Amino acid sequence: MLHDPTLQQKLLTALLKFPQEWLSVRSFFSEDDVLDGDYKDSLVLSIIRQAIEKGEDVDANIIAQRIERMSLRTETDMSLPEYVLALGKRNCAQGLTLKLAKELKKLSLRRELAATGEEIAKKMESLDSSASYSEIIEISDTIY
C-alpha cells in the first residue's frame, strides 16, 4: 500500500499538539508527501505549516477557526474545522513527528518511483526496435 491515511492523521495530530517539532521535518517533508483524494490532509498540513512558519500559535482550535474563516471545503461533505478538532482530541506522544514524517516520506518516494517506472514502461513499449542500447538507457535515465 502506497498510502496510509492513519499515518497522515497521526502526523497532523502530532503537529497540532507539538508544532515546534515541524522544525525537525521541514527540510525534507511537505504537503506533496501527503496523499488523499479530497486533499483534506494536505490542506490542513499546509495551514498548520504556514502558521508555524509565521510564528503564530498553533493548536486544533486555532487551526479550526482559521479554516472556518477561510470557508475552505473539500470534495467530501466533511467539515474541515470538525476534522481538525477531532484530530486535536487524539492522543499523541511528544517526539513522534520525525518518525511519522520519515514513514510518510518513504511512501511518497515509493509512489513517485512507481509512477516513474510506469512512465518508463510505456516509453519502452512504444520505442522502435531499432533503438540502440545507449538510446534505451538514455531514454530511461532521462525519465528517471
VEXTI-482636 format. One record per residue: residue in three letters; chain; y, z, x of N, C-alpha, C, O in turn. Coordinates in steps of 0.05 Angstrom, whole numbers, padded with zeros to 5 digits. Each point is the difference from the previous one (the first is absolute). Layout:
BEGIN
 type mol   n.py   n.pz   n.px  ca.py  ca.pz  ca.px   c.py   c.pz   c.px   o.py   o.pz   o.px
  ALA   A      Y      Z      X      Y      Z      X      Y      Z      X      Y      Z      X
...
This chain:
BEGIN
 type mol   n.py   n.pz   n.px  ca.py  ca.pz  ca.px   c.py   c.pz   c.px   o.py   o.pz   o.px
  MET   A -00023  00000  00017  00023  00000 -00017  00025  00000  00018  00002  00016  00019
  LEU   A  00016 -00034 -00025  00024 -00002  00017  00025  00011 -00014  00023 -00007  00007
  HIS   A -00028  00025 -00026  00022  00012 -00015 -00009  00028 -00009 -00022  00002 -00010
  ASP   A  00038  00017  00014 -00007  00028 -00008  00024  00013 -00014  00016  00013  00013
  PRO   A -00014 -00016 -00040  00023  00012 -00014  00001  00030  00003  00022  00011  00000
  THR   A -00044  00002  00002  00000  00029  00003  00013  00009  00026  00015  00019  00001
  LEU   A -00022 -00034  00020  00012  00006  00027  00030 -00005 -00001  00016  00015  00011
  GLN   A -00008 -00036 -00025  00029 -00006 -00002  00014  00023 -00015  00022  00008  00008
  GLN   A -00034  00001 -00029  00012  00022 -00016  00002  00026  00017  00019  00015 -00003
  LYS   A -00040 -00011  00019  00001  00024  00017  00023 -00002  00020  00013  00020  00006
  LEU   A -00009 -00044  00005  00022 -00003  00019  00027  00005 -00014  00017  00014  00011
  LEU   A -00013 -00025 -00035  00025  00005 -00014  00004  00029 -00006  00022  00011  00003
  THR   A -00043  00003 -00011  00001  00029 -00005  00008  00014  00026  00018  00018 -00001
  ALA   A -00030 -00025  00023  00007  00013  00026  00029 -00004  00007  00014  00018  00009
  LEU   A -00003 -00042 -00014  00028 -00006  00006  00019  00014 -00019  00022  00008  00008
  LEU   A -00030 -00004 -00033  00016  00015 -00019  00002  00029  00008  00021  00013 -00003
  LYS   A -00043 -00002  00013 -00001  00028  00007  00010  00006  00028  00012  00021  00005
  PHE   A -00016 -00040  00014  00007  00004  00028  00014 -00025  00010 -00011 -00014  00018
  PRO   A  00035  00008 -00028  00013 -00025  00007  00006 -00003  00030  00002 -00023  00010
  GLN   A  00001  00045  00004  00005 -00001  00029 -00023 -00014  00015  00004 -00009  00022
  GLU   A -00028  00008 -00034 -00023 -00012  00013  00002 -00031  00001 -00015 -00013  00014
  TRP   A  00034  00002 -00029  00005 -00029  00001  00006 -00009  00029 -00007 -00022  00009
  LEU   A  00020  00040  00006  00008 -00007  00027 -00024 -00006  00018  00002 -00015  00019
  SER   A -00025  00026 -00026 -00025 -00005  00017 -00013 -00026 -00007 -00018 -00009  00015
  VAL   A  00026 -00004 -00037 -00014 -00025 -00008  00019 -00024 -00002 -00010 -00023 -00002
  ARG   A  00036  00027  00002  00018 -00022 -00006  00000 -00022  00020  00008 -00023 -00006
  SER   A -00018  00028  00031 -00001 -00021  00020 -00022 -00021 -00005  00002 -00022  00011
  PHE   A -00022  00029 -00027 -00022 -00019 -00004 -00007 -00005 -00030 -00016 -00017 -00006
  PHE   A  00028  00032 -00012 -00008 -00001 -00028  00024 -00008 -00017  00022  00009  00004
  SER   A -00027 -00026 -00025  00021 -00009 -00018 -00012 -00005 -00028 -00024  00003 -00005
  GLU   A  00042 -00010 -00013 -00009 -00007 -00027 -00020 -00023 -00001 -00016 -00001 -00018
  ASP   A  00017 -00016  00038 -00018 -00023  00002 -00029  00009  00004 -00019 -00015 -00006
  ASP   A  00015  00040  00015 -00027  00010  00005 -00012  00012 -00025 -00024  00008  00000
  VAL   A  00039 -00007 -00022 -00009  00011 -00025 -00006 -00024 -00019  00016 -00018 -00002
  LEU   A -00039  00018 -00010 -00008 -00022 -00018 -00006  00011 -00027 -00016  00018 -00004
  ASP   A  00030 -00029 -00016 -00006  00007 -00027  00011 -00022 -00018  00021 -00012  00005
  GLY   A -00035  00008 -00027  00005 -00023 -00018  00027  00001 -00013  00013 -00021 -00004
  ASP   A -00003  00045 -00003  00025  00001 -00014  00023  00011  00018  00022  00005 -00010
  TYR   A -00028 -00002  00035  00020  00007  00020  00011  00028 -00003  00021  00007  00013
  LYS   A -00033  00010 -00029  00012  00027 -00003 -00001  00017  00025  00019  00013  00007
  ASP   A -00041 -00014  00008 -00002  00017  00024  00019 -00010  00022  00013  00016  00013
  SER   A -00011 -00043 -00009  00018 -00010  00020  00029  00005 -00008  00017  00005  00017
  LEU   A -00011 -00006 -00043  00027  00005 -00009  00007  00029  00004  00022  00006  00009
  VAL   A -00040  00012 -00016  00005  00029  00004  00003  00006  00029  00018  00015  00008
  LEU   A -00035 -00027  00009  00002  00004  00029  00027 -00009  00010  00012  00013  00017
  SER   A -00003 -00036 -00026  00026 -00011  00008  00023  00019 -00006  00017  00005  00016
  ILE   A -00018  00007 -00040  00022  00018 -00009 -00002  00026  00017  00021  00010  00008
  ILE   A -00045  00000 -00004 -00003  00024  00017  00010 -00006  00028  00016  00016  00011
  ARG   A -00024 -00038  00001  00007 -00007  00027  00031 -00002  00003  00012  00011  00019
  GLN   A  00000 -00025 -00038  00029 -00004  00001  00015  00027 -00001  00019  00005  00015
  ALA   A -00028  00013 -00032  00012  00026 -00003 -00003  00016  00026  00019  00013  00009
  ILE   A -00043 -00013  00002 -00005  00014  00025  00018 -00011  00023  00012  00016  00014
  GLU   A -00011 -00042 -00012  00015 -00012  00022  00030  00004 -00003  00015 -00002  00019
  LYS   A -00006  00007 -00044  00029  00006 -00004  00006  00030  00003  00023  00008 -00002
  GLY   A -00044  00007  00007  00003  00029  00003  00004  00015 -00026  00010  00022  00000
  GLU   A -00018 -00034 -00022  00002  00012 -00026 -00024  00019 -00005 -00021 -00003  00013
  ASP   A  00025  00021 -00031 -00022  00018 -00008 -00021 -00016 -00015  00006 -00019 -00015
  VAL   A -00031  00026  00020 -00022 -00014 -00013 -00020  00020 -00012 -00010  00017  00014
  ASP   A  00005 -00020 -00039 -00022  00013 -00014 -00006 -00016 -00025  00015 -00019 -00006
  ALA   A -00036  00026 -00008 -00008 -00016 -00023  00022 -00002 -00021  00004 -00021 -00012
  ASN   A  00010  00043  00006  00021  00000 -00020  00023 -00018  00007  00010 -00015 -00016
  ILE   A -00002  00016  00041  00023 -00016  00010 -00007 -00030 -00002  00016 -00016 -00009
  ILE   A -00040  00009  00019 -00008 -00028  00000 -00004 -00010 -00029  00008 -00022 -00006
  ALA   A -00020  00038 -00011 -00003 -00008 -00028  00027 -00004 -00013  00003 -00020 -00015
  GLN   A  00016  00037  00020  00027 -00004 -00012  00013 -00025  00011  00013 -00015 -00015
  ARG   A -00016  00010  00040  00011 -00025  00012 -00012 -00025 -00013  00014 -00019 -00007
  ILE   A -00040  00019  00003 -00014 -00022 -00013  00010 -00003 -00029  00004 -00022 -00009
  GLU   A -00001  00044 -00004  00010  00000 -00028  00028 -00013 -00002  00005 -00016 -00017
  ARG   A  00012  00024  00036  00027 -00011  00000  00000 -00030  00006  00017 -00015 -00009
  MET   A -00036  00006  00026 -00001 -00028  00007 -00014 -00017 -00021  00001 -00024  00001
  SER   A -00013  00037 -00021 -00014 -00013 -00022 -00021 -00019  00011 -00004 -00023 -00011
  LEU   A -00011  00031  00031 -00021 -00016  00012 -00025  00000 -00018 -00007  00020 -00011
  ARG   A -00005 -00043  00009 -00025 -00003 -00016 -00020 -00015  00017  00007 -00014  00019
  THR   A -00032  00017 -00026 -00022 -00015  00012 -00012 -00018 -00021  00009  00000 -00023
  GLU   A -00029 -00015  00030 -00013 -00018 -00018 -00016  00015 -00021 -00007 -00012 -00021
  THR   A  00000  00037  00026 -00015  00016 -00020  00020  00016 -00016  00024  00000  00006
  ASP   A -00034  00014 -00026  00017  00017 -00016  00004  00027  00012  00014  00017 -00012
  MET   A -00025 -00012  00036  00002  00026  00012  00029  00007  00006  00015 -00017  00012
  SER   A -00006  00040 -00018  00026  00010  00006  00001  00008  00029 -00015  00018  00008
  LEU   A  00031 -00031  00008  00001  00007  00029  00009  00028  00005 -00011  00014  00017
  PRO   A  00032 -00004 -00031  00007  00028  00004 -00023  00020 -00006 -00004  00019  00015
  GLU   A -00010 -00024 -00036 -00023  00017 -00007 -00022 -00002  00022 -00012  00020  00007
  TYR   A  00008 -00044  00003 -00019 -00004  00022  00007  00016  00024 -00017  00014  00012
  VAL   A  00043 -00015 -00004  00009  00015  00023 -00003  00030 -00004 -00008  00015  00017
  LEU   A  00016 -00006 -00041 -00003  00029 -00006 -00029  00009  00001 -00006  00022  00009
  ALA   A -00013 -00039 -00018 -00028  00006  00001 -00009  00001  00029 -00016  00018  00008
  LEU   A  00025 -00036  00009 -00007  00001  00028  00011  00026  00013 -00014  00012  00016
  GLY   A  00037 -00004 -00024  00012  00025  00011 -00015  00025 -00008  00003  00021  00014
  LYS   A -00019 -00022 -00035 -00015  00023 -00009 -00027  00003  00015 -00013  00021 -00002
  ARG   A  00005 -00042  00016 -00025  00001  00015  00003  00018  00024  00021  00004  00011
  ASN   A -00044  00006 -00003 -00001  00017  00025 -00003 -00018  00024 -00013 -00021 -00001
  CYS   A  00026  00029  00022 -00002 -00015  00025  00006  00018  00023  00020  00015  00000
  ALA   A -00036 -00016  00020  00004  00016  00024  00020 -00013  00019  00001 -00025  00002
  GLN   A  00015  00041  00011  00019 -00011  00019 -00015 -00012  00023 -00021  00010  00008
  GLY   A  00032 -00031  00003 -00012 -00013  00024 -00019 -00023 -00006 -00012 -00011  00018
  LEU   A  00008  00004 -00043 -00018 -00021 -00008  00012 -00028  00001 -00014 -00020  00001
  THR   A  00040  00018 -00001  00014 -00026 -00002 -00009 -00020  00021 -00006 -00022 -00006
  LEU   A  00005  00031  00031 -00008 -00019  00022 -00028 -00010 -00004 -00005 -00024  00002
  LYS   A -00014  00042 -00009 -00028 -00009 -00004 -00001 -00019 -00024 -00014 -00021  00002
  LEU   A  00027  00027 -00024 -00001 -00018 -00023  00013 -00027  00006 -00011 -00021 -00008
  ALA   A  00033  00021  00022  00013 -00025  00007 -00017 -00017  00018 -00001 -00025 -00003
  LYS   A -00012  00037  00022 -00018 -00015  00018 -00023 -00013 -00015 -00007 -00023  00005
  GLU   A -00005  00038 -00024 -00022 -00011 -00016  00010 -00024 -00017 -00013 -00020 -00002
  LEU   A  00037  00023 -00010  00011 -00022 -00017  00008 -00023  00018 -00003 -00023 -00009
  LYS   A  00012  00028  00033  00007 -00022  00018 -00025 -00016  00008  00001 -00025  00001
  LYS   A -00023  00039  00003 -00025 -00014  00006 -00009 -00018 -00023 -00008 -00023  00005
  LEU   A  00011  00032 -00029 -00006 -00017 -00024  00019 -00024 -00001 -00009 -00022 -00006
  SER   A  00034  00027  00012  00020 -00022  00000 -00007 -00021  00021  00001 -00024 -00006
  LEU   A -00009  00033  00030 -00007 -00019  00021 -00025 -00015 -00008 -00002 -00024  00005
  ARG   A -00017  00037 -00017 -00025 -00014 -00008  00006 -00021 -00022 -00011 -00022  00001
  ARG   A  00029  00029 -00020  00008 -00020 -00020  00013 -00024  00013 -00005 -00023 -00007
  GLU   A  00023  00028  00026  00014 -00022  00014 -00020 -00017  00016  00002 -00025 -00001
  LEU   A -00020  00037  00015 -00020 -00015  00015 -00019 -00016 -00018 -00007 -00022  00007
  ALA   A  00000  00034 -00029 -00017 -00015 -00019  00014 -00024 -00011 -00012 -00022 -00003
  ALA   A  00038  00025 -00003  00015 -00023 -00010  00003 -00022  00022 -00001 -00024 -00006
  THR   A  00005  00033  00030  00002 -00019  00023 -00027 -00014  00003  00000 -00025  00005
  GLY   A -00022  00039 -00007 -00026 -00013  00002 -00004 -00021 -00021 -00012 -00021  00005
  GLU   A  00020  00028 -00029 -00002 -00020 -00022  00017 -00025  00005 -00009 -00022 -00005
  GLU   A  00032  00026  00016  00018 -00023  00007 -00013 -00017  00022  00001 -00025 -00002
  ILE   A -00012  00038  00022 -00013 -00015  00022 -00024 -00015 -00011 -00004 -00023  00007
  ALA   A -00012  00036 -00024 -00023 -00014 -00012  00008 -00025 -00016 -00013 -00020  00003
  LYS   A  00034  00022 -00019  00009 -00023 -00015  00009 -00022  00018 -00006 -00024 -00005
  LYS   A  00020  00031  00026  00010 -00021  00019 -00024 -00013  00015  00000 -00024  00004
  MET   A -00020  00040  00003 -00023 -00011  00014 -00016 -00019 -00018 -00010 -00020  00009
  GLU   A  00009  00026 -00035 -00015 -00017 -00019  00015 -00027 -00004 -00013 -00020 -00004
  SER   A  00039  00020  00006  00015 -00025 -00004  00005 -00015  00026  00011 -00022  00000
  LEU   A -00019  00034  00023  00005 -00013  00026 -00019 -00024  00004 -00023  00001 -00007
  ASP   A  00035 -00021  00018 -00016 -00025  00006 -00021  00006  00021  00005  00015  00018
  SER   A -00028 -00027 -00021 -00022  00005  00019  00006 -00010  00028 -00014  00007  00019
  SER   A  00034 -00023 -00016  00007 -00011  00027  00017  00020  00016  00006 -00005  00023
  ALA   A  00001  00028 -00035  00016  00020  00014 -00015  00010  00024 -00024  00006 -00001
  SER   A  00038 -00002  00023 -00012  00010  00025 -00003  00030 -00002  00011  00013 -00017
  TYR   A -00027 -00002  00037 -00003  00029  00001  00028  00014  00003  00006  00019 -00014
  SER   A  00010 -00030  00032  00026  00013  00005  00018 -00002 -00025  00015  00019 -00005
  GLU   A -00016 -00041 -00010  00015 -00002 -00025 -00009  00020 -00020  00017  00013 -00014
  ILE   A -00043 -00009  00011 -00010  00019 -00019  00009  00028  00007  00009  00015 -00017
  ILE   A -00011 -00007  00042  00008  00026  00009  00030  00004 -00003  00010  00021 -00008
  GLU   A  00006 -00042  00015  00029  00001 -00002  00009  00004 -00029  00018  00016 -00005
  ILE   A -00031 -00030 -00013  00007  00003 -00029 -00007  00028 -00009  00016  00013 -00014
  SER   A -00039 -00003  00022 -00008  00027 -00008  00019  00021  00011  00009  00019 -00013
  ASP   A -00002 -00022  00039  00018  00019  00013  00028 -00001 -00013  00013  00021 -00003
  THR   A -00004 -00045 -00004  00026 -00002 -00013  00001  00015 -00026  00020  00014 -00006
  ILE   A -00041 -00016 -00010 -00001  00014 -00026 -00002  00030  00005  00012  00016 -00014
  TYR   A -00029 -00008  00034 -00004  00028  00005  00025  00012  00011  00001  00024  00006
